[in-house]
Amino acid sequence: MEDSSRTPISRRKLIKSGLIVTAGIGLRGLSGESAHTQELDGLTTKRWTIGNDRIQRVLVCDAKKGLFTERLSDLGTRVDFIQPEKLRMDMAQEFSFLCNGRHYEGTSSEFHFVNADNTKITNGNSLKAVLRHSELLLEVSLIYEVYDGHPAIRKHLVLRNIGTDVLHFSHLNIESIGISIGPENETTLLTEYGTIPREIFYTGRSEDACLLVSNSRTGTGVAIISEVPGYMKRTEIAGWDDPQRVRIGVLYDTDLMPFERTIRSGEQFVTASASLVSFRNGDGFNDPHWVLPSYTAKILMRRVDAQGPPWIYNTWEPFERGINRKIALELVDAAADIGIDIFTIDDGWQQEYGENTVNLASFPGGLKPIQNAAEAKGMRLGLWIPMAAIGMSTKDYRRHPEWASLDQEGKPKVTGTMGGSKVVMCLASAFRDAAADRIIAAIDQFHLAYVKLDITTIFNAYGEAPGCWAKDHDHGNWAESLNMIYEGIAYVTNKIYAKHPEVLLDLTFELWGQKHVIDAGLLAAGDLDWMSNVDDRQPDSAGPLQARQLLYQRAASMPVESMLIGNIHADLPTIQESFATAIGSAPLLLGDLRNLSAADRRWYRDKVDWFKRLRKTTKISESFFPLGSWLQPSAANWDGFARLARSGTGIIAVFRNKADAATATVRLPLMPEGKFKLRSVIMEKDLGIFTKSDLANGIVISFTGSQKVDVLECTATN
């Protein structure tokens, strides 16, 4: 590795301020041992070692050099990504930002150490280091967390104004480090949830929820998970700046959706979090197919992983806004027959968007008969509720039209919906309390277990302009409104959770502002993400095949049990494919369940009950393995997935599609040691007992006659 003092400065370093100044993420991570101080060259240097048995990070605060990461190590694979003797200080800023137009960074003697605290957290440890600037009246707290059993460090910042002058921030970079994984020509980058190869000089945007940087020869690498929400996300990877290092910056955006924030006297801003997760490809449980699903499910998900996801039915297709009492009561019976847990009425139950008054023309007697019928069958009720798109006749708009988002001309923003044009209220205004109170009232009134929060907030997923130009809201300008609206979503959900911690909140892709999006920022605010509306009205529609395309691309890093992938119809002739696709994520079914025959209802109930029993006893959220032609599933080739606990017990789903081949060879090279019994859940027959070596070399799954799908239960036998 080259001496940094002799490394030539490339022209790409001209973007350094964009890389280092622009990372606005908060990592929450690290477990902490006791801090200690030592005297070096007559100056007080403080050093903290934070970690667990999987990962370790050493932080140094030096009077001349400021705060920086001196060492970052994967203890399981014995790899040092940062070493003290090979440290490049121009890649070690730790954090940076612009404040009132001036650049500040962690590696500056202008930041003085105040204090540090190590505390125990649930399943881990936390370190908080506090710095204070010598001239700017600003306190910066860096919070790191580590969690037992996970090779991950999660971090975030808290910026606190301790003076009287207003501070204005932009170009916020919360994780700014340089890691060594080998020569440039051995370095690879996987983008867009960690599945799409790209060049190693790259700017990650909204869909880059997780980036994987690794050495193609040794397999060692680091995953970067940003919890900056939606379009505010920016992640910089600079692998061409140094022959042996990759510069990483985790930021809020600086150009397309520019982050700005004003902090007044006594106020503080808590950044989003980001995680660095170490791995080694092909190395058993150190492989990212095990490491990332386990970490994101157990740490980033609020609650679903602990109990397993419920089976949800939703009325949207085919009924849309035509749903009514008669149809709903008939659907309740059918939903109960197939094992549904939550019966959800989508758009059409309410008289107007933004109020809880029931549409009595469609539901005479209100929703109480539906609620009673569902609960009598052992189910709970769920409802669709728009968060910020409301009718102009509603009480909130009539009383407070000033809460509306304004366009650049100063006019109220409207958005197109299935119920007509609605005004978009600004969640960076006092409207957020009214929205939370309305949703809480609906949960109380209708005894809801699940709420699908939908429609435009920051901007419409289909092309309407973002943000709010109002001058009398909580945001100081349009740029400030962007992130503050995302924060408003989290404010609403947190207020709901404070009253109803048991309720499941679904933040749809339309509410988050982008088609098919899911990210860790959304998971920090809610439980579930209605991620898409795949067309599945006919047997040859895009349907389950495209649903699996969405699943495979995102499952590499995002927890699959947070994904609600609409709109798979349960009543089509392809019920085996519908079921097998649904168990790849959070199970969600639509369609006219009244069309299911008695035999089909029994079939569904048998398979749903089997899956519930398995999921209750087996942590299949600990891994995800896409199989076959997973990168782009097609009718011409088979695809599939495996979801396994660390014991090797779990499920394998295989989809023949329209391929001519009557067999599929399934290879699982990362199974634990042992023997495994395979049983076909679809064909209801045992396939045999196989060793780890058998599964690594490949087992042949045969399709009988016109069979298109098989689901295998894999059980560890030793």
Protein Blocks (a to p, Z undefined) as FASTA:
>chain_A
ZZfklgccdfklmmmmmmmmmpccdddeddddddddddeehiacdddddddfkbccdddd
dfklopadfbdcdfklopafbdfklccfklmnopacdeehiacdfkbckbccfbdcdddd
ehiacdddddddfklccdddddddddehiacdddddddddfbfbdcddehiafbdcddde
bjfklcccdeehilaccdfbdcddfklmbccdddfknopacddddfbehjlpccdddfkl
bfkbccddddddfklmccdddddehiacdddddddddddehiajlpmklmmmmmmmmmmp
mklmmnopaddddfkbmnlmmbcfklmmmmmmmmmmnopabdcddehjambghiabdcfk
lmggijmlmmmmmmmnopacdddddfklccfkbmklmmmmmlpccdfkopacddddfkbp
addddfkbfklmmmmmmmmmmmmmnopabdcdedjfkbcfklpaedjfbfkbmbfblklm
mmmmmmmmmmmmmmmmmmmmmbccdddfklnopahiacfklmmmmmbdcfbdcdffbfkl
nklmlmmmmmmmmmmmpcfklpccddddfkbmklmmmmmmmmmmccddedjfklpcfklm
mmmmmmmmmmmmmmmmpcfklpccdehjlllgcfkbccddddddfkopacddddekjafb
fbdcdddfkbcedddddddfklopafbjcdfklmmnopadddehjbfbdcdddddfZZ
